[in-house]
Amino acid sequence: MIRHILLIKFKAAVDAAQIAASKMLFERMPEKIEGVVAVEWGLNDSPEGLNKNFTHSVFMTFADEAARSRYLPHLEHEALKQQFVPLVEDIIVFDYPV
């Protein structure tokens, strides 16, 4: 399995409805792309204050390397990016094998 983590800092002008729409797009990926096992969306709740203004996360699980390779160029992923990327001020992407 491959874990795919996004840490997201949205632009100041982005509203709650736009964030909710992004969440829905990510959460539908397992239905649309074979090998996307799970998607979890999170809102920072750490009391430590070390999040460097990153407020949201996406935690995806891919069945294997082949699934991640299918996801990255997939038309559904490209459609998601067209709506999501313009809302983002900064992002960290971190993948690791399990």
C-alpha positions in Angstrom: 0.0 0.0 0.0 1.0 3.6 -0.5 -0.1 6.4 1.8 -0.5 9.8 0.1 -0.7 12.8 2.5 -1.6 16.4 1.6 -1.3 19.2 4.0 -3.2 22.2 2.8 -3.2 25.9 3.4 -6.1 27.5 1.6 -6.1 31.1 0.3 -7.7 33.6 2.6 -10.5 34.4 0.2 -11.6 30.7 0.0 -15.0 30.1 1.8 -16.4 27.2 3.6 -18.6 26.1 0.6 -15.5 25.9 -1.6 -13.7 23.8 1.0 -16.7 21.5 1.4 -16.8 21.0 -2.4 -13.1 20.1 -2.5 -13.7 17.6 0.4 -16.5 16.0 -1.6 -14.3 15.7 -4.7 -11.5 13.9 -2.8 -13.9 11.6 -0.9 -15.4 10.4 -4.2 -12.0 9.2 -5.6 -12.4 5.6 -4.4 -15.6 5.3 -6.4 -14.0 6.7 -9.5 -10.5 5.4 -9.6 -9.6 1.7 -9.2 -7.0 1.2 -6.5 -7.9 4.2 -4.4 -8.7 2.3 -1.3 -9.6 5.2 1.1 -9.7 9.0 1.5 -9.8 10.8 4.8 -10.3 14.5 5.1 -9.1 16.3 8.3 -9.1 19.8 9.9 -6.2 20.7 12.1 -7.1 20.3 15.8 -3.6 20.3 17.3 -3.1 22.5 20.4 0.6 22.7 19.8 0.5 25.5 17.2 3.1 23.9 15.0 0.9 23.5 11.8 2.5 26.6 10.1 -0.9 27.7 9.0 -1.7 24.5 7.2 -5.3 23.9 8.2 -6.6 20.8 6.3 -5.3 17.4 5.4 -6.1 14.7 2.9 -4.9 11.2 3.8 -5.3 8.8 0.8 -4.5 5.1 0.7 -3.6 3.4 -2.6 -3.7 -0.4 -3.0 -0.2 -0.4 -4.5 2.3 1.6 -6.6 0.3 0.8 -9.8 -2.8 2.3 -8.2 -1.0 5.5 -7.5 0.5 5.5 -11.0 -3.1 5.2 -12.4 -4.4 8.0 -10.1 -1.9 10.7 -10.9 -2.7 11.2 -14.6 -6.3 10.0 -14.3 -9.0 12.3 -15.8 -10.9 12.4 -12.5 -7.7 13.5 -10.7 -7.1 16.2 -13.3 -10.7 17.4 -12.9 -10.3 17.5 -9.2 -7.1 19.6 -9.5 -8.8 22.1 -11.8 -11.2 23.0 -9.0 -8.9 22.4 -6.1 -5.5 24.0 -7.0 -6.8 27.5 -7.6 -8.0 27.5 -3.9 -4.6 26.6 -2.5 -2.0 29.0 -1.1 0.4 26.3 -0.2 0.5 22.5 -0.1 2.8 19.7 1.1 2.5 16.3 -0.6 4.2 13.3 1.2 4.0 9.7 0.1 5.3 6.6 1.7 4.9 2.8 1.2 3.3 0.7 3.9 
